[in-house]
Amino acid sequence: MLAEDHRHALLSAMGVEVYVLRAPAEPVDASGDWLIVAASAETQKSTQCAQLRKTLPAMLGIPADRVRWIGADVTEIPRAAAYLVFGAALAREFGANLPAAQQNAAVIAVADEPATSFNSGMAKRALWQSLKPIARRAREVRAW
């Protein structure tokens, strides 16, 4: 088998771009919340939200005990590696209460309300598009 540097040189000469996997994201604290989900109190009472509460950890590959749901009235937002916010209005409030250092270190996704997200195939696709960055980060760290 060719040495790694020689192999890369040969591939480069053939015009093949060699992609190297990025280093995993920052280490995750095994004791705290990994994903914070913010939703209004009314949203959290909906049946669609209850369904999402059950399936979200499995969809993202995160243990259920690492996901924490918070309400819209929280002024001090806990630290986490990822945040999911339901609703554009809540996202503005959430962003105003989240320190810049936390915003820069975390993955933040904004999605439509769960009641809206389950209305059609396109709405479900939009929800999944919002969840993809969080799922990608979860695959990178896999600390659980």
Residue pairs with C-beta under 8 A, 6 or more apart in sequence:
2 10
8 18
11 18
12 18
22 140
24 140
24 141
25 81
25 137
25 140
25 141
26 81
26 105
26 141
27 141
27 143
28 34
28 81
28 141
28 143
28 144
30 143
30 144
32 78
32 79
32 80
33 66
33 67
33 68
33 78
33 79
33 80
34 62
34 66
34 67
34 80
34 81
34 82
34 138
34 144
35 60
35 62
35 66
35 67
35 68
35 80
35 81
35 82
35 83
35 84
35 134
35 138
36 68
36 70
36 77
36 78
36 80
36 82
36 83
36 84
37 56
37 67
37 68
37 69
37 70
37 83
37 84
37 85
37 86
38 69
38 70
38 71
38 72
38 74
38 77
38 83
38 84
38 85
38 86
38 90
38 94
39 49
39 69
39 71
39 72
39 85
39 86
39 87
39 90
39 113
39 114
40 71
40 72
40 86
40 87
40 90
41 71
41 72
41 73
43 49
43 86
43 87
43 113
43 114
43 115
44 69
44 71
46 113
46 114
46 115
48 114
48 115
48 117
48 118
49 86
49 114
49 115
51 114
51 118
52 114
52 117
53 69
56 62
56 67
57 63
57 64
57 66
57 67
59 131
59 135
60 131
60 134
60 135
60 138
61 135
61 138
61 139
61 142
62 138
62 144
63 144
66 144
68 78
68 80
70 77
70 78
72 90
72 93
74 97
75 97
76 97
77 83
77 94
77 97
77 98
77 102
79 102
80 106
81 105
81 106
81 107
81 137
81 141
82 106
82 107
82 108
82 109
82 133
82 134
82 137
82 138
83 94
83 98
83 106
83 107
83 108
83 109
84 109
84 110
84 111
84 130
84 131
84 134
85 91
85 94
85 108
85 109
85 110
85 111
86 110
86 111
86 112
86 113
86 114
87 110
87 112
87 113
88 110
91 110
95 103
95 108
98 108
107 133
107 134
107 137
109 130
109 131
109 133
109 134
110 130
111 117
111 126
111 127
111 130
111 131
112 123
112 126
112 127
116 123
117 123
117 124
117 126
117 127
118 124
118 127
